[in-house]
Amino acid sequence: MKIVGIVLCALLGIVSLHGQGDFLSPEQMSISSFTPATGRPGTVGTIRGEGFTPLTIHVHLGSLGSVRVHALNNAGTELKFRVPNAWNGQSAARLTVNTSSSSSTSSPRATSSGTFTPIALTITNFTPATGPPGTVITIRGTGFKTTASPNYIHFGSYSVSAHAVNGAGTELKF
């Protein structure tokens, strides 16, 4: 009897689903801004705009492959993604949100007016080259996280976290 009552209410328009009609159609997507403007693999990017729906699930950097969106706010105005390893060291390009993993122009999409620049994670040198246990080693490069603990240095199966990093993310000490 309870199920029949729910179905009858739904048929008569008494019951409505809230939140489902708040989204614009995917064809009305637009990007107003994104942050940050640069980032290394793993960086969380935020894209702001309008018309994002649960179908808006891919972010592209130019013609490179896509990455899936991992968060979308209820208003359909903000989505989040992680910069993938495939973008490491690539040239600056516009960001596109799309309902497809293909960069095809046939599916609903929105493209940013500004460009995003992936920061390559590279090691240019390290000093000293040798030393006894406990020696502080300095690694220079680009794309290091600017807090020390998330930067790990791996030696075969052994890993150690950096104990210091400069504010530019170009020098680690461990």
PyMOL commands that place a pseudoatom at each C-alpha (Angstrom):
pseudoatom trace, name=CA, resn=MET, resi=1, chain=A, elem=C, hetatm=0, pos=[0.000, 0.000, 0.000]
pseudoatom trace, name=CA, resn=LYS, resi=2, chain=A, elem=C, hetatm=0, pos=[2.872, 2.368, 0.863]
pseudoatom trace, name=CA, resn=ILE, resi=3, chain=A, elem=C, hetatm=0, pos=[4.558, 1.822, -2.544]
pseudoatom trace, name=CA, resn=VAL, resi=4, chain=A, elem=C, hetatm=0, pos=[1.263, 2.393, -4.385]
pseudoatom trace, name=CA, resn=GLY, resi=5, chain=A, elem=C, hetatm=0, pos=[0.833, 5.684, -2.469]
pseudoatom trace, name=CA, resn=ILE, resi=6, chain=A, elem=C, hetatm=0, pos=[4.357, 6.867, -3.404]
pseudoatom trace, name=CA, resn=VAL, resi=7, chain=A, elem=C, hetatm=0, pos=[3.835, 5.980, -7.063]
pseudoatom trace, name=CA, resn=LEU, resi=8, chain=A, elem=C, hetatm=0, pos=[0.439, 7.722, -7.072]
pseudoatom trace, name=CA, resn=CYS, resi=9, chain=A, elem=C, hetatm=0, pos=[1.944, 10.850, -5.448]
pseudoatom trace, name=CA, resn=ALA, resi=10, chain=A, elem=C, hetatm=0, pos=[4.749, 10.884, -8.009]
pseudoatom trace, name=CA, resn=LEU, resi=11, chain=A, elem=C, hetatm=0, pos=[2.264, 10.528, -10.872]
pseudoatom trace, name=CA, resn=LEU, resi=12, chain=A, elem=C, hetatm=0, pos=[0.165, 13.387, -9.531]
pseudoatom trace, name=CA, resn=GLY, resi=13, chain=A, elem=C, hetatm=0, pos=[3.250, 15.612, -9.178]
pseudoatom trace, name=CA, resn=ILE, resi=14, chain=A, elem=C, hetatm=0, pos=[3.060, 15.792, -5.396]
pseudoatom trace, name=CA, resn=VAL, resi=15, chain=A, elem=C, hetatm=0, pos=[6.603, 14.451, -4.931]
pseudoatom trace, name=CA, resn=SER, resi=16, chain=A, elem=C, hetatm=0, pos=[9.538, 16.268, -6.499]
pseudoatom trace, name=CA, resn=LEU, resi=17, chain=A, elem=C, hetatm=0, pos=[13.255, 15.574, -6.481]
pseudoatom trace, name=CA, resn=HIS, resi=18, chain=A, elem=C, hetatm=0, pos=[15.225, 18.561, -5.267]
pseudoatom trace, name=CA, resn=GLY, resi=19, chain=A, elem=C, hetatm=0, pos=[18.691, 19.338, -6.619]
pseudoatom trace, name=CA, resn=GLN, resi=20, chain=A, elem=C, hetatm=0, pos=[18.245, 17.513, -9.891]
pseudoatom trace, name=CA, resn=GLY, resi=21, chain=A, elem=C, hetatm=0, pos=[16.886, 20.535, -11.764]
pseudoatom trace, name=CA, resn=ASP, resi=22, chain=A, elem=C, hetatm=0, pos=[19.532, 22.969, -10.461]
pseudoatom trace, name=CA, resn=PHE, resi=23, chain=A, elem=C, hetatm=0, pos=[22.048, 22.140, -13.189]
pseudoatom trace, name=CA, resn=LEU, resi=24, chain=A, elem=C, hetatm=0, pos=[22.203, 23.841, -16.596]
pseudoatom trace, name=CA, resn=SER, resi=25, chain=A, elem=C, hetatm=0, pos=[22.383, 21.562, -19.609]
pseudoatom trace, name=CA, resn=PRO, resi=26, chain=A, elem=C, hetatm=0, pos=[25.951, 20.472, -20.535]
pseudoatom trace, name=CA, resn=GLU, resi=27, chain=A, elem=C, hetatm=0, pos=[25.734, 22.603, -23.692]
pseudoatom trace, name=CA, resn=GLN, resi=28, chain=A, elem=C, hetatm=0, pos=[25.664, 25.716, -21.452]
pseudoatom trace, name=CA, resn=MET, resi=29, chain=A, elem=C, hetatm=0, pos=[28.977, 25.024, -19.700]
pseudoatom trace, name=CA, resn=SER, resi=30, chain=A, elem=C, hetatm=0, pos=[31.453, 27.865, -19.284]
pseudoatom trace, name=CA, resn=ILE, resi=31, chain=A, elem=C, hetatm=0, pos=[34.752, 28.363, -17.461]
pseudoatom trace, name=CA, resn=SER, resi=32, chain=A, elem=C, hetatm=0, pos=[35.235, 31.682, -15.683]
pseudoatom trace, name=CA, resn=SER, resi=33, chain=A, elem=C, hetatm=0, pos=[38.539, 30.919, -13.893]
pseudoatom trace, name=CA, resn=PHE, resi=34, chain=A, elem=C, hetatm=0, pos=[40.836, 28.218, -12.580]
pseudoatom trace, name=CA, resn=THR, resi=35, chain=A, elem=C, hetatm=0, pos=[43.525, 27.943, -9.893]
pseudoatom trace, name=CA, resn=PRO, resi=36, chain=A, elem=C, hetatm=0, pos=[46.410, 27.402, -9.709]
pseudoatom trace, name=CA, resn=ALA, resi=37, chain=A, elem=C, hetatm=0, pos=[47.817, 28.608, -13.054]
pseudoatom trace, name=CA, resn=THR, resi=38, chain=A, elem=C, hetatm=0, pos=[50.724, 26.157, -12.735]
pseudoatom trace, name=CA, resn=GLY, resi=39, chain=A, elem=C, hetatm=0, pos=[51.165, 22.816, -11.008]
pseudoatom trace, name=CA, resn=ARG, resi=40, chain=A, elem=C, hetatm=0, pos=[53.151, 19.616, -10.829]
pseudoatom trace, name=CA, resn=PRO, resi=41, chain=A, elem=C, hetatm=0, pos=[51.652, 16.124, -11.080]
pseudoatom trace, name=CA, resn=GLY, resi=42, chain=A, elem=C, hetatm=0, pos=[49.351, 15.513, -8.122]
pseudoatom trace, name=CA, resn=THR, resi=43, chain=A, elem=C, hetatm=0, pos=[48.415, 19.190, -7.684]
pseudoatom trace, name=CA, resn=VAL, resi=44, chain=A, elem=C, hetatm=0, pos=[44.684, 19.710, -7.104]
pseudoatom trace, name=CA, resn=GLY, resi=45, chain=A, elem=C, hetatm=0, pos=[43.246, 22.174, -9.611]
pseudoatom trace, name=CA, resn=THR, resi=46, chain=A, elem=C, hetatm=0, pos=[39.940, 23.999, -9.178]
pseudoatom trace, name=CA, resn=ILE, resi=47, chain=A, elem=C, hetatm=0, pos=[37.898, 25.154, -12.162]
pseudoatom trace, name=CA, resn=ARG, resi=48, chain=A, elem=C, hetatm=0, pos=[35.076, 27.652, -11.628]
pseudoatom trace, name=CA, resn=GLY, resi=49, chain=A, elem=C, hetatm=0, pos=[32.287, 28.354, -14.077]
pseudoatom trace, name=CA, resn=GLU, resi=50, chain=A, elem=C, hetatm=0, pos=[28.699, 27.417, -14.809]
pseudoatom trace, name=CA, resn=GLY, resi=51, chain=A, elem=C, hetatm=0, pos=[26.779, 24.450, -16.124]
pseudoatom trace, name=CA, resn=PHE, resi=52, chain=A, elem=C, hetatm=0, pos=[29.006, 21.685, -14.733]
pseudoatom trace, name=CA, resn=THR, resi=53, chain=A, elem=C, hetatm=0, pos=[26.994, 18.516, -14.181]
pseudoatom trace, name=CA, resn=PRO, resi=54, chain=A, elem=C, hetatm=0, pos=[27.788, 15.011, -12.996]
pseudoatom trace, name=CA, resn=LEU, resi=55, chain=A, elem=C, hetatm=0, pos=[28.315, 14.353, -16.726]
pseudoatom trace, name=CA, resn=THR, resi=56, chain=A, elem=C, hetatm=0, pos=[31.169, 16.919, -16.763]
pseudoatom trace, name=CA, resn=ILE, resi=57, chain=A, elem=C, hetatm=0, pos=[33.772, 14.372, -15.784]
pseudoatom trace, name=CA, resn=HIS, resi=58, chain=A, elem=C, hetatm=0, pos=[36.898, 15.089, -17.841]
pseudoatom trace, name=CA, resn=VAL, resi=59, chain=A, elem=C, hetatm=0, pos=[39.490, 17.860, -17.891]
pseudoatom trace, name=CA, resn=HIS, resi=60, chain=A, elem=C, hetatm=0, pos=[41.870, 18.157, -20.855]
pseudoatom trace, name=CA, resn=LEU, resi=61, chain=A, elem=C, hetatm=0, pos=[45.094, 20.158, -21.238]
pseudoatom trace, name=CA, resn=GLY, resi=62, chain=A, elem=C, hetatm=0, pos=[45.031, 21.215, -24.881]
pseudoatom trace, name=CA, resn=SER, resi=63, chain=A, elem=C, hetatm=0, pos=[45.003, 18.079, -27.007]
pseudoatom trace, name=CA, resn=LEU, resi=64, chain=A, elem=C, hetatm=0, pos=[46.643, 15.885, -24.346]
pseudoatom trace, name=CA, resn=GLY, resi=65, chain=A, elem=C, hetatm=0, pos=[44.726, 13.078, -22.699]
pseudoatom trace, name=CA, resn=SER, resi=66, chain=A, elem=C, hetatm=0, pos=[42.107, 13.741, -20.073]
pseudoatom trace, name=CA, resn=VAL, resi=67, chain=A, elem=C, hetatm=0, pos=[41.873, 13.306, -16.338]
pseudoatom trace, name=CA, resn=ARG, resi=68, chain=A, elem=C, hetatm=0, pos=[38.649, 12.571, -14.455]
pseudoatom trace, name=CA, resn=VAL, resi=69, chain=A, elem=C, hetatm=0, pos=[37.078, 15.171, -12.183]
pseudoatom trace, name=CA, resn=HIS, resi=70, chain=A, elem=C, hetatm=0, pos=[37.088, 13.994, -8.544]
pseudoatom trace, name=CA, resn=ALA, resi=71, chain=A, elem=C, hetatm=0, pos=[34.772, 16.612, -6.999]
pseudoatom trace, name=CA, resn=LEU, resi=72, chain=A, elem=C, hetatm=0, pos=[31.849, 18.753, -8.164]
pseudoatom trace, name=CA, resn=ASN, resi=73, chain=A, elem=C, hetatm=0, pos=[29.960, 21.185, -5.930]
pseudoatom trace, name=CA, resn=ASN, resi=74, chain=A, elem=C, hetatm=0, pos=[26.159, 21.037, -5.676]
pseudoatom trace, name=CA, resn=ALA, resi=75, chain=A, elem=C, hetatm=0, pos=[25.659, 24.303, -7.557]
pseudoatom trace, name=CA, resn=GLY, resi=76, chain=A, elem=C, hetatm=0, pos=[27.521, 23.007, -10.621]
pseudoatom trace, name=CA, resn=THR, resi=77, chain=A, elem=C, hetatm=0, pos=[29.929, 25.972, -10.463]
pseudoatom trace, name=CA, resn=GLU, resi=78, chain=A, elem=C, hetatm=0, pos=[33.152, 24.370, -9.242]
pseudoatom trace, name=CA, resn=LEU, resi=79, chain=A, elem=C, hetatm=0, pos=[34.991, 21.149, -10.013]
pseudoatom trace, name=CA, resn=LYS, resi=80, chain=A, elem=C, hetatm=0, pos=[38.303, 19.690, -8.853]
pseudoatom trace, name=CA, resn=PHE, resi=81, chain=A, elem=C, hetatm=0, pos=[40.876, 17.505, -10.572]
pseudoatom trace, name=CA, resn=ARG, resi=82, chain=A, elem=C, hetatm=0, pos=[44.441, 16.296, -9.970]
pseudoatom trace, name=CA, resn=VAL, resi=83, chain=A, elem=C, hetatm=0, pos=[47.171, 17.155, -12.469]
pseudoatom trace, name=CA, resn=PRO, resi=84, chain=A, elem=C, hetatm=0, pos=[48.094, 13.776, -14.017]
pseudoatom trace, name=CA, resn=ASN, resi=85, chain=A, elem=C, hetatm=0, pos=[51.645, 12.499, -14.593]
pseudoatom trace, name=CA, resn=ALA, resi=86, chain=A, elem=C, hetatm=0, pos=[50.970, 12.577, -18.358]
pseudoatom trace, name=CA, resn=TRP, resi=87, chain=A, elem=C, hetatm=0, pos=[51.023, 16.414, -18.217]
pseudoatom trace, name=CA, resn=ASN, resi=88, chain=A, elem=C, hetatm=0, pos=[54.480, 16.475, -16.558]
pseudoatom trace, name=CA, resn=GLY, resi=89, chain=A, elem=C, hetatm=0, pos=[56.669, 18.942, -18.454]
pseudoatom trace, name=CA, resn=GLN, resi=90, chain=A, elem=C, hetatm=0, pos=[54.160, 19.636, -21.236]
pseudoatom trace, name=CA, resn=SER, resi=91, chain=A, elem=C, hetatm=0, pos=[53.702, 23.120, -22.708]
pseudoatom trace, name=CA, resn=ALA, resi=92, chain=A, elem=C, hetatm=0, pos=[51.150, 25.590, -21.396]
pseudoatom trace, name=CA, resn=ALA, resi=93, chain=A, elem=C, hetatm=0, pos=[47.684, 25.116, -22.887]
pseudoatom trace, name=CA, resn=ARG, resi=94, chain=A, elem=C, hetatm=0, pos=[44.040, 25.951, -22.305]
pseudoatom trace, name=CA, resn=LEU, resi=95, chain=A, elem=C, hetatm=0, pos=[41.974, 23.736, -20.003]
pseudoatom trace, name=CA, resn=THR, resi=96, chain=A, elem=C, hetatm=0, pos=[38.825, 22.162, -21.416]
pseudoatom trace, name=CA, resn=VAL, resi=97, chain=A, elem=C, hetatm=0, pos=[36.057, 20.461, -19.438]
pseudoatom trace, name=CA, resn=ASN, resi=98, chain=A, elem=C, hetatm=0, pos=[34.162, 17.863, -21.360]
pseudoatom trace, name=CA, resn=THR, resi=99, chain=A, elem=C, hetatm=0, pos=[31.562, 15.143, -20.968]
pseudoatom trace, name=CA, resn=SER, resi=100, chain=A, elem=C, hetatm=0, pos=[33.883, 12.716, -22.783]
pseudoatom trace, name=CA, resn=SER, resi=101, chain=A, elem=C, hetatm=0, pos=[37.423, 11.399, -22.332]
pseudoatom trace, name=CA, resn=SER, resi=102, chain=A, elem=C, hetatm=0, pos=[37.956, 12.299, -25.992]
pseudoatom trace, name=CA, resn=SER, resi=103, chain=A, elem=C, hetatm=0, pos=[38.979, 15.853, -26.843]
pseudoatom trace, name=CA, resn=SER, resi=104, chain=A, elem=C, hetatm=0, pos=[36.376, 15.738, -29.630]
pseudoatom trace, name=CA, resn=THR, resi=105, chain=A, elem=C, hetatm=0, pos=[34.511, 18.966, -30.296]
pseudoatom trace, name=CA, resn=SER, resi=106, chain=A, elem=C, hetatm=0, pos=[31.266, 17.049, -30.835]
pseudoatom trace, name=CA, resn=SER, resi=107, chain=A, elem=C, hetatm=0, pos=[30.548, 16.564, -27.125]
pseudoatom trace, name=CA, resn=PRO, resi=108, chain=A, elem=C, hetatm=0, pos=[29.506, 19.443, -24.820]
pseudoatom trace, name=CA, resn=ARG, resi=109, chain=A, elem=C, hetatm=0, pos=[32.572, 21.308, -23.612]
pseudoatom trace, name=CA, resn=ALA, resi=110, chain=A, elem=C, hetatm=0, pos=[33.927, 24.574, -22.232]
pseudoatom trace, name=CA, resn=THR, resi=111, chain=A, elem=C, hetatm=0, pos=[37.440, 25.963, -22.730]
pseudoatom trace, name=CA, resn=SER, resi=112, chain=A, elem=C, hetatm=0, pos=[39.340, 28.378, -20.486]
pseudoatom trace, name=CA, resn=SER, resi=113, chain=A, elem=C, hetatm=0, pos=[40.520, 31.736, -21.763]
pseudoatom trace, name=CA, resn=GLY, resi=114, chain=A, elem=C, hetatm=0, pos=[43.840, 31.423, -19.883]
pseudoatom trace, name=CA, resn=THR, resi=115, chain=A, elem=C, hetatm=0, pos=[46.463, 28.696, -20.031]
pseudoatom trace, name=CA, resn=PHE, resi=116, chain=A, elem=C, hetatm=0, pos=[47.642, 26.189, -17.424]
pseudoatom trace, name=CA, resn=THR, resi=117, chain=A, elem=C, hetatm=0, pos=[51.381, 25.396, -17.251]
pseudoatom trace, name=CA, resn=PRO, resi=118, chain=A, elem=C, hetatm=0, pos=[52.394, 21.972, -15.912]
pseudoatom trace, name=CA, resn=ILE, resi=119, chain=A, elem=C, hetatm=0, pos=[55.569, 22.103, -13.809]
pseudoatom trace, name=CA, resn=ALA, resi=120, chain=A, elem=C, hetatm=0, pos=[57.965, 19.293, -14.598]
pseudoatom trace, name=CA, resn=LEU, resi=121, chain=A, elem=C, hetatm=0, pos=[59.237, 17.261, -11.661]
pseudoatom trace, name=CA, resn=THR, resi=122, chain=A, elem=C, hetatm=0, pos=[62.965, 17.118, -12.399]
pseudoatom trace, name=CA, resn=ILE, resi=123, chain=A, elem=C, hetatm=0, pos=[66.268, 16.709, -10.575]
pseudoatom trace, name=CA, resn=THR, resi=124, chain=A, elem=C, hetatm=0, pos=[69.071, 18.846, -11.982]
pseudoatom trace, name=CA, resn=ASN, resi=125, chain=A, elem=C, hetatm=0, pos=[71.796, 17.930, -9.452]
pseudoatom trace, name=CA, resn=PHE, resi=126, chain=A, elem=C, hetatm=0, pos=[72.530, 16.873, -5.888]
pseudoatom trace, name=CA, resn=THR, resi=127, chain=A, elem=C, hetatm=0, pos=[75.423, 17.381, -3.436]
pseudoatom trace, name=CA, resn=PRO, resi=128, chain=A, elem=C, hetatm=0, pos=[77.435, 15.761, -1.991]
pseudoatom trace, name=CA, resn=ALA, resi=129, chain=A, elem=C, hetatm=0, pos=[77.834, 12.706, -4.188]
pseudoatom trace, name=CA, resn=THR, resi=130, chain=A, elem=C, hetatm=0, pos=[79.177, 10.611, -1.279]
pseudoatom trace, name=CA, resn=GLY, resi=131, chain=A, elem=C, hetatm=0, pos=[79.169, 10.731, 2.516]
pseudoatom trace, name=CA, resn=PRO, resi=132, chain=A, elem=C, hetatm=0, pos=[78.817, 8.692, 5.690]
pseudoatom trace, name=CA, resn=PRO, resi=133, chain=A, elem=C, hetatm=0, pos=[75.408, 7.879, 7.210]
pseudoatom trace, name=CA, resn=GLY, resi=134, chain=A, elem=C, hetatm=0, pos=[73.781, 11.066, 8.506]
pseudoatom trace, name=CA, resn=THR, resi=135, chain=A, elem=C, hetatm=0, pos=[75.178, 13.278, 5.736]
pseudoatom trace, name=CA, resn=VAL, resi=136, chain=A, elem=C, hetatm=0, pos=[72.707, 15.966, 4.681]
pseudoatom trace, name=CA, resn=ILE, resi=137, chain=A, elem=C, hetatm=0, pos=[72.098, 15.712, 0.937]
pseudoatom trace, name=CA, resn=THR, resi=138, chain=A, elem=C, hetatm=0, pos=[70.706, 18.624, -1.071]
pseudoatom trace, name=CA, resn=ILE, resi=139, chain=A, elem=C, hetatm=0, pos=[68.733, 17.906, -4.240]
pseudoatom trace, name=CA, resn=ARG, resi=140, chain=A, elem=C, hetatm=0, pos=[68.085, 20.735, -6.719]
pseudoatom trace, name=CA, resn=GLY, resi=141, chain=A, elem=C, hetatm=0, pos=[65.414, 20.659, -9.422]
pseudoatom trace, name=CA, resn=THR, resi=142, chain=A, elem=C, hetatm=0, pos=[61.872, 21.788, -10.140]
pseudoatom trace, name=CA, resn=GLY, resi=143, chain=A, elem=C, hetatm=0, pos=[58.358, 20.803, -9.151]
pseudoatom trace, name=CA, resn=PHE, resi=144, chain=A, elem=C, hetatm=0, pos=[59.014, 19.768, -5.534]
pseudoatom trace, name=CA, resn=LYS, resi=145, chain=A, elem=C, hetatm=0, pos=[56.143, 20.310, -3.107]
pseudoatom trace, name=CA, resn=THR, resi=146, chain=A, elem=C, hetatm=0, pos=[56.784, 23.386, -0.958]
pseudoatom trace, name=CA, resn=THR, resi=147, chain=A, elem=C, hetatm=0, pos=[56.221, 21.534, 2.326]
pseudoatom trace, name=CA, resn=ALA, resi=148, chain=A, elem=C, hetatm=0, pos=[58.952, 19.055, 3.184]
pseudoatom trace, name=CA, resn=SER, resi=149, chain=A, elem=C, hetatm=0, pos=[57.093, 15.940, 4.357]
pseudoatom trace, name=CA, resn=PRO, resi=150, chain=A, elem=C, hetatm=0, pos=[55.234, 15.064, 1.097]
pseudoatom trace, name=CA, resn=ASN, resi=151, chain=A, elem=C, hetatm=0, pos=[58.575, 14.938, -0.806]
pseudoatom trace, name=CA, resn=TYR, resi=152, chain=A, elem=C, hetatm=0, pos=[59.971, 11.401, -0.667]
pseudoatom trace, name=CA, resn=ILE, resi=153, chain=A, elem=C, hetatm=0, pos=[63.373, 10.269, -1.877]
pseudoatom trace, name=CA, resn=HIS, resi=154, chain=A, elem=C, hetatm=0, pos=[63.598, 6.591, -2.836]
pseudoatom trace, name=CA, resn=PHE, resi=155, chain=A, elem=C, hetatm=0, pos=[66.731, 4.412, -2.773]
pseudoatom trace, name=CA, resn=GLY, resi=156, chain=A, elem=C, hetatm=0, pos=[65.645, 1.039, -4.142]
pseudoatom trace, name=CA, resn=SER, resi=157, chain=A, elem=C, hetatm=0, pos=[63.190, -0.255, -1.514]
pseudoatom trace, name=CA, resn=TYR, resi=158, chain=A, elem=C, hetatm=0, pos=[64.163, 2.368, 1.085]
pseudoatom trace, name=CA, resn=SER, resi=159, chain=A, elem=C, hetatm=0, pos=[62.343, 5.732, 1.261]
pseudoatom trace, name=CA, resn=VAL, resi=160, chain=A, elem=C, hetatm=0, pos=[62.958, 8.858, 3.297]
pseudoatom trace, name=CA, resn=SER, resi=161, chain=A, elem=C, hetatm=0, pos=[60.979, 12.078, 3.588]
pseudoatom trace, name=CA, resn=ALA, resi=162, chain=A, elem=C, hetatm=0, pos=[62.719, 15.396, 3.010]
pseudoatom trace, name=CA, resn=HIS, resi=163, chain=A, elem=C, hetatm=0, pos=[63.288, 17.449, 6.175]
pseudoatom trace, name=CA, resn=ALA, resi=164, chain=A, elem=C, hetatm=0, pos=[63.519, 20.850, 4.420]
pseudoatom trace, name=CA, resn=VAL, resi=165, chain=A, elem=C, hetatm=0, pos=[62.453, 22.456, 1.150]
pseudoatom trace, name=CA, resn=ASN, resi=166, chain=A, elem=C, hetatm=0, pos=[62.755, 26.033, -0.085]
pseudoatom trace, name=CA, resn=GLY, resi=167, chain=A, elem=C, hetatm=0, pos=[59.670, 28.156, -0.827]
pseudoatom trace, name=CA, resn=ALA, resi=168, chain=A, elem=C, hetatm=0, pos=[60.121, 27.864, -4.603]
pseudoatom trace, name=CA, resn=GLY, resi=169, chain=A, elem=C, hetatm=0, pos=[60.070, 24.049, -4.558]
pseudoatom trace, name=CA, resn=THR, resi=170, chain=A, elem=C, hetatm=0, pos=[63.515, 23.871, -6.194]
pseudoatom trace, name=CA, resn=GLU, resi=171, chain=A, elem=C, hetatm=0, pos=[65.717, 22.561, -3.351]
pseudoatom trace, name=CA, resn=LEU, resi=172, chain=A, elem=C, hetatm=0, pos=[65.204, 19.611, -0.975]
pseudoatom trace, name=CA, resn=LYS, resi=173, chain=A, elem=C, hetatm=0, pos=[67.347, 18.515, 1.960]
pseudoatom trace, name=CA, resn=PHE, resi=174, chain=A, elem=C, hetatm=0, pos=[67.292, 15.065, 3.515]
for i in range(1, 174): cmd.bond("trace and resi %d" % i, "trace and resi %d" % (i + 1))
show_as sticks, trace
zoom trace
